[in-house]
Structure formats: structure tokens, C-alpha cells
Amino acid sequence: MTTRDPLVELVRAGVRLIELGRPYFTGMPCSPNHPGFRMTLARRHGDTVRPDGGSAASEIIVTGGHVGTHIDALSHVSQDGTLHGGIDAAEAQRGGSFTAHGAENLPGLLCRGVLLDIAAAHDVNILPGGYEITVADLEHATRDLPLDPGDVVLIRTGWARHYADPATYLGADSGVPGVGVEAARWLAAHGVVATGADTTAYERLAPGAGHSVLPVHRVLLVESGIYIMEHLDLEQLAETGIHEFAFVLAPLRIVGGTGSPVRPLAAVTR
């Protein structure tokens, strides 16, 4: 008699999937550091018609690896010429792609996910531009939901509500709320495998500073080997009131790349 895997039985009993990512479309908001997303039909129905009357359409897609909902590989950021683990960045990128920490090494994830709704903790829909999420914020948000090593932690600032207005969402003048350096170190000390937010850069962007410095990327990617996700859509998840869930992620295995578009999902049984 075959014994079914308990995970299969759980799925057979019914699992609800909640989208955590955004659709990709031409003109979507994009960090000024990266080429934007473009899609157009390269072949249209009727361009070629088969003898039986059938036809096919297909597209061409051009995008940077850090556009839309995506995950950063450890090759994305260096500090003083080195990647995570002390790897020489110049040597690793020789030839036009990375021979170390490339996006093909990004893991598929099926693990515990935790939503920390920092905006709700402050009784606001949207944190103000340039607000720095502190250790105190994270400790307050996890007081009834302790973190475990290997968790994925998602940070809701509410800033995604500006997504339809790219200038406001990118926050060049206003700044963007996000995690500060000490809060990033706190997450690293708790052993999270990845973390993400509903903003363009995950970390706090000071008013008027743009992407001039990104110290949290250094702390997480270079010092700690923790993956970062950006441009998440956490509104639907927040509305459900669910803060703990199974997190599902499957990055594209782009050999030598620095990141990958992703479609993250929260899986729950209710």
C-alpha cells in the first residue's frame, strides 16, 4: 500500500494561494538604476497561417533583472570590491556574467513566511516617505509572532498604494519608507533566509537622496548572504489579516545573472 506524503495530503485538502507579486507591463514603475520592462508582439495571428488554418502569436520581452517583483542574487552588490564570502567582484564578473553567486544559484523556497505590517502597527495606511523602520518596529511586530531561522520576512509599508503613480512611488523627492541598517542587522541575527518589501529598494530612501547609497543591501547581501525581494504587493495579504503562511518562490535560473523576476505566493489552508 502506497503511503501518501503528508504535504500532498495537505494540498489535496485545499490550499488558497495569495498573490504577492505584480503583473509585468510596458511602462511599469522601475528604479532609475535599471532598464525598464518592454513587451511587444513579435509575431501576430495571421502573419503565418498553417495549411489547416491554425496560427500562432508570440512576444519579445526586454527587461532588466531587477524590474518589477524580483529577487536579488548575491552577485548584485559588492562592498570594497568583494561579494558575499570575500569573492573578488571584478574577477567573478569577468566575461560579462558572474561565475560566482549568479542567479542560477538562487534557491527555490517553500518555507514559513511572516508578514510584518509596520504601517498597521503605526495605525496608518502608508508610512511617510523616508521613514526608517527600526529594531523597535520589528520587535513590536513580532511580539506575538517570533521569528525562526530560515523564515522569509515580508515588510509592509503601505507605500505600494502609490504604485499607480510612478513618480510618487519611486519617491525621488519625498523619500521612501524602508528598513534601516540596524533593523537589517536584527533580521540577519534572527537567521532569515530572505526578506522583501512593497517598495522599489526595500530599504529606506532618504528624501532627495534617491538610490545614492544603499547600506542595507550591503548588510543583507554582502555581509549576511540574505536575499532581498522588491516591488512586492502585500495589500491583499494584509487585508486577509494573515501574518503567517507557507511562502512559495521559484526564481528563474539565469546563469551569471544578478537577479530574477519572480511570482511569490502565500499559501494558506483557510
C-alpha positions as a Python dict, from the first residue, in 0.01 Angstrom:
ca = {
    (1, 'M'): (0, 0, 0),
    (2, 'T'): (139, 340, -100),
    (3, 'T'): (166, 597, 177),
    (4, 'R'): (92, 948, 58),
    (5, 'D'): (324, 1230, 152),
    (6, 'P'): (161, 1448, 424),
    (7, 'L'): (234, 1757, 216),
    (8, 'V'): (45, 1611, -80),
    (9, 'E'): (-246, 1530, 150),
    (10, 'L'): (-248, 1887, 277),
    (11, 'V'): (-260, 2021, -78),
    (12, 'R'): (-536, 1777, -173),
    (13, 'A'): (-740, 1905, 121),
    (14, 'G'): (-734, 2252, -31),
    (15, 'V'): (-482, 2536, -34),
    (16, 'R'): (-551, 2902, -105),
    (17, 'L'): (-284, 3094, -294),
    (18, 'I'): (-248, 3469, -236),
    (19, 'E'): (-52, 3670, -493),
    (20, 'L'): (241, 3868, -353),
    (21, 'G'): (382, 3993, -683),
    (22, 'R'): (285, 4240, -952),
    (23, 'P'): (192, 4194, -1319),
    (24, 'Y'): (458, 4297, -1570),
    (25, 'F'): (363, 4560, -1828),
    (26, 'T'): (535, 4812, -2052),
    (27, 'G'): (580, 5136, -1862),
    (28, 'M'): (559, 4985, -1513),
    (29, 'P'): (744, 5172, -1235),
    (30, 'C'): (1115, 5096, -1237),
    (31, 'S'): (1418, 5202, -1038),
    (32, 'P'): (1627, 5457, -1232),
    (33, 'N'): (1925, 5223, -1186),
    (34, 'H'): (1774, 4957, -1414),
    (35, 'P'): (1642, 4925, -1771),
    (36, 'G'): (1265, 4905, -1777),
    (37, 'F'): (1032, 4628, -1890),
    (38, 'R'): (918, 4617, -2253),
    (39, 'M'): (695, 4362, -2422),
    (40, 'T'): (554, 4360, -2773),
    (41, 'L'): (420, 4100, -3012),
    (42, 'A'): (695, 3978, -3243),
    (43, 'R'): (456, 3753, -3433),
    (44, 'R'): (85, 3808, -3474),
    (45, 'H'): (-202, 3578, -3565),
    (46, 'G'): (-227, 3579, -3942),
    (47, 'D'): (142, 3653, -4007),
    (48, 'T'): (176, 3283, -4083),
    (49, 'V'): (-123, 3057, -4135),
    (50, 'R'): (-79, 2681, -4139),
    (51, 'P'): (-247, 2467, -4404),
    (52, 'D'): (-514, 2367, -4150),
    (53, 'G'): (-595, 2734, -4073),
    (54, 'G'): (-406, 2748, -3744),
    (55, 'S'): (-189, 3044, -3648),
    (56, 'A'): (28, 3142, -3353),
    (57, 'A'): (131, 3465, -3183),
    (58, 'S'): (440, 3523, -2969),
    (59, 'E'): (615, 3811, -2795),
    (60, 'I'): (958, 3953, -2735),
    (61, 'I'): (1042, 4064, -2381),
    (62, 'V'): (1323, 4302, -2286),
    (63, 'T'): (1383, 4368, -1918),
    (64, 'G'): (1644, 4422, -1654),
    (65, 'G'): (1681, 4157, -1388),
    (66, 'H'): (1568, 4397, -1114),
    (67, 'V'): (1241, 4521, -1265),
    (68, 'G'): (901, 4451, -1117),
    (69, 'T'): (868, 4191, -843),
    (70, 'H'): (1212, 4030, -828),
    (71, 'I'): (1476, 3878, -603),
    (72, 'D'): (1839, 3990, -575),
    (73, 'A'): (2113, 3733, -619),
    (74, 'L'): (2423, 3766, -401),
    (75, 'S'): (2618, 3892, -704),
    (76, 'H'): (2402, 4206, -715),
    (77, 'V'): (2602, 4411, -463),
    (78, 'S'): (2970, 4433, -371),
    (79, 'Q'): (3148, 4622, -96),
    (80, 'D'): (3507, 4742, -135),
    (81, 'G'): (3542, 4518, -439),
    (82, 'T'): (3416, 4195, -284),
    (83, 'L'): (3095, 3992, -294),
    (84, 'H'): (2949, 3782, -14),
    (85, 'G'): (3209, 3543, 123),
    (86, 'G'): (3503, 3762, 20),
    (87, 'I'): (3481, 3676, -350),
    (88, 'D'): (3659, 3923, -578),
    (89, 'A'): (3381, 4102, -771),
    (90, 'A'): (3596, 4207, -1067),
    (91, 'E'): (3721, 3854, -1122),
    (92, 'A'): (3377, 3698, -1076),
    (93, 'Q'): (3216, 3924, -1338),
    (94, 'R'): (3489, 3881, -1600),
    (95, 'G'): (3342, 3791, -1937),
    (96, 'G'): (3008, 3960, -1886),
    (97, 'S'): (2839, 3726, -1639),
    (98, 'F'): (2907, 3608, -1287),
    (99, 'T'): (3096, 3288, -1221),
    (100, 'A'): (3008, 3314, -851),
    (101, 'H'): (2677, 3392, -680),
    (102, 'G'): (2492, 3406, -1013),
    (103, 'A'): (2112, 3397, -1025),
    (104, 'E'): (2119, 3028, -1122),
    (105, 'N'): (2213, 2968, -758),
    (106, 'L'): (1904, 3139, -618),
    (107, 'P'): (1711, 2878, -421),
    (108, 'G'): (1355, 2774, -473),
    (109, 'L'): (1174, 2846, -149),
    (110, 'L'): (894, 2663, 31),
    (111, 'C'): (918, 2782, 388),
    (112, 'R'): (746, 2977, 662),
    (113, 'G'): (660, 3330, 561),
    (114, 'V'): (587, 3609, 806),
    (115, 'L'): (418, 3941, 725),
    (116, 'L'): (523, 4234, 942),
    (117, 'D'): (270, 4510, 876),
    (118, 'I'): (462, 4811, 1004),
    (119, 'A'): (212, 5060, 861),
    (120, 'A'): (-75, 4898, 1050),
    (121, 'A'): (135, 4895, 1367),
    (122, 'H'): (153, 5273, 1338),
    (123, 'D'): (-223, 5295, 1269),
    (124, 'V'): (-167, 5439, 920),
    (125, 'N'): (-235, 5309, 570),
    (126, 'I'): (101, 5429, 439),
    (127, 'L'): (421, 5509, 626),
    (128, 'P'): (559, 5856, 542),
    (129, 'G'): (828, 5899, 278),
    (130, 'G'): (1175, 5845, 420),
    (131, 'Y'): (1053, 5672, 736),
    (132, 'E'): (1317, 5435, 878),
    (133, 'I'): (1188, 5104, 1009),
    (134, 'T'): (1372, 5040, 1335),
    (135, 'V'): (1454, 4746, 1556),
    (136, 'A'): (1176, 4865, 1788),
    (137, 'D'): (930, 4844, 1498),
    (138, 'L'): (1034, 4486, 1421),
    (139, 'E'): (1029, 4379, 1785),
    (140, 'H'): (680, 4523, 1826),
    (141, 'A'): (557, 4349, 1509),
    (142, 'T'): (696, 4011, 1621),
    (143, 'R'): (593, 4024, 1986),
    (144, 'D'): (325, 3759, 1923),
    (145, 'L'): (493, 3605, 1619),
    (146, 'P'): (854, 3509, 1696),
    (147, 'L'): (1085, 3452, 1400),
    (148, 'D'): (1261, 3124, 1334),
    (149, 'P'): (1583, 3064, 1139),
    (150, 'G'): (1502, 3003, 772),
    (151, 'D'): (1193, 3226, 767),
    (152, 'V'): (1110, 3470, 490),
    (153, 'V'): (1007, 3808, 634),
    (154, 'L'): (791, 4045, 430),
    (155, 'I'): (768, 4409, 534),
    (156, 'R'): (455, 4608, 455),
    (157, 'T'): (497, 4986, 450),
    (158, 'G'): (178, 5059, 254),
    (159, 'W'): (387, 5251, 0),
    (160, 'A'): (262, 5015, -272),
    (161, 'R'): (-62, 5212, -268),
    (162, 'H'): (130, 5472, -470),
    (163, 'Y'): (219, 5218, -740),
    (164, 'A'): (-19, 5365, -999),
    (165, 'D'): (167, 5698, -969),
    (166, 'P'): (527, 5608, -1064),
    (167, 'A'): (679, 5945, -967),
    (168, 'T'): (534, 5925, -616),
    (169, 'Y'): (608, 5555, -583),
    (170, 'L'): (976, 5596, -675),
    (171, 'G'): (998, 5881, -421),
    (172, 'A'): (1290, 6082, -561),
    (173, 'D'): (1183, 6392, -368),
    (174, 'S'): (978, 6251, -79),
    (175, 'G'): (1196, 5954, 1),
    (176, 'V'): (1057, 5603, 53),
    (177, 'P'): (996, 5421, 382),
    (178, 'G'): (1200, 5112, 448),
    (179, 'V'): (1423, 4907, 670),
    (180, 'G'): (1722, 5078, 832),
    (181, 'V'): (2068, 4933, 888),
    (182, 'E'): (2015, 4828, 1250),
    (183, 'A'): (1683, 4664, 1165),
    (184, 'A'): (1856, 4474, 884),
    (185, 'R'): (2118, 4350, 1128),
    (186, 'W'): (1837, 4242, 1361),
    (187, 'L'): (1680, 4036, 1081),
    (188, 'A'): (2017, 3883, 1000),
    (189, 'A'): (2070, 3790, 1363),
    (190, 'H'): (1739, 3600, 1352),
    (191, 'G'): (1863, 3390, 1061),
    (192, 'V'): (1606, 3482, 796),
    (193, 'V'): (1679, 3336, 453),
    (194, 'A'): (1520, 3621, 259),
    (195, 'T'): (1324, 3938, 317),
    (196, 'G'): (1122, 4169, 96),
    (197, 'A'): (909, 4481, 94),
    (198, 'D'): (643, 4663, -106),
    (199, 'T'): (883, 4933, -230),
    (200, 'T'): (1138, 4986, -506),
    (201, 'A'): (1455, 4939, -297),
    (202, 'Y'): (1344, 4753, 19),
    (203, 'E'): (1546, 4982, 242),
    (204, 'R'): (1474, 5337, 350),
    (205, 'L'): (1544, 5603, 86),
    (206, 'A'): (1603, 5947, 236),
    (207, 'P'): (1415, 6244, 86),
    (208, 'G'): (1604, 6377, -214),
    (209, 'A'): (1874, 6108, -191),
    (210, 'G'): (1730, 5856, -436),
    (211, 'H'): (1942, 5541, -473),
    (212, 'S'): (2270, 5720, -398),
    (213, 'V'): (2358, 5487, -110),
    (214, 'L'): (2203, 5151, -18),
    (215, 'P'): (2369, 5035, 304),
    (216, 'V'): (2101, 4777, 389),
    (217, 'H'): (2181, 4595, 64),
    (218, 'R'): (2539, 4569, 188),
    (219, 'V'): (2432, 4434, 527),
    (220, 'L'): (2195, 4173, 384),
    (221, 'L'): (2352, 4063, 55),
    (222, 'V'): (2726, 4110, 114),
    (223, 'E'): (2768, 4064, 488),
    (224, 'S'): (2487, 3818, 562),
    (225, 'G'): (2404, 3629, 241),
    (226, 'I'): (2034, 3712, 276),
    (227, 'Y'): (1827, 3754, -42),
    (228, 'I'): (1619, 4069, -97),
    (229, 'M'): (1284, 4097, -279),
    (230, 'E'): (1142, 4427, -402),
    (231, 'H'): (821, 4560, -558),
    (232, 'L'): (604, 4316, -363),
    (233, 'D'): (228, 4365, -347),
    (234, 'L'): (128, 4292, 11),
    (235, 'E'): (-211, 4464, 17),
    (236, 'Q'): (-425, 4156, -44),
    (237, 'L'): (-235, 3955, 216),
    (238, 'A'): (-265, 4236, 471),
    (239, 'E'): (-640, 4262, 412),
    (240, 'T'): (-686, 3893, 500),
    (241, 'G'): (-531, 3952, 842),
    (242, 'I'): (-299, 3654, 785),
    (243, 'H'): (54, 3709, 917),
    (244, 'E'): (194, 3354, 900),
    (245, 'F'): (180, 3137, 588),
    (246, 'A'): (370, 2898, 363),
    (247, 'F'): (585, 3106, 130),
    (248, 'V'): (642, 2977, -224),
    (249, 'L'): (902, 3113, -467),
    (250, 'A'): (1073, 2979, -782),
    (251, 'P'): (1330, 3219, -935),
    (252, 'L'): (1443, 3183, -1296),
    (253, 'R'): (1785, 3017, -1315),
    (254, 'I'): (1960, 3291, -1514),
    (255, 'V'): (2321, 3177, -1540),
    (256, 'G'): (2559, 3452, -1428),
    (257, 'G'): (2275, 3696, -1361),
    (258, 'T'): (2234, 3932, -1065),
    (259, 'G'): (1863, 3881, -1004),
    (260, 'S'): (1545, 3722, -1131),
    (261, 'P'): (1181, 3819, -1187),
    (262, 'V'): (961, 3617, -953),
    (263, 'R'): (598, 3540, -874),
    (264, 'P'): (587, 3487, -496),
    (265, 'L'): (283, 3327, -338),
    (266, 'A'): (147, 3288, 14),
    (267, 'A'): (-20, 2950, 63),
    (268, 'V'): (-278, 2907, 340),
    (269, 'T'): (-543, 2648, 423),
    (270, 'R'): (-815, 2900, 503),
}
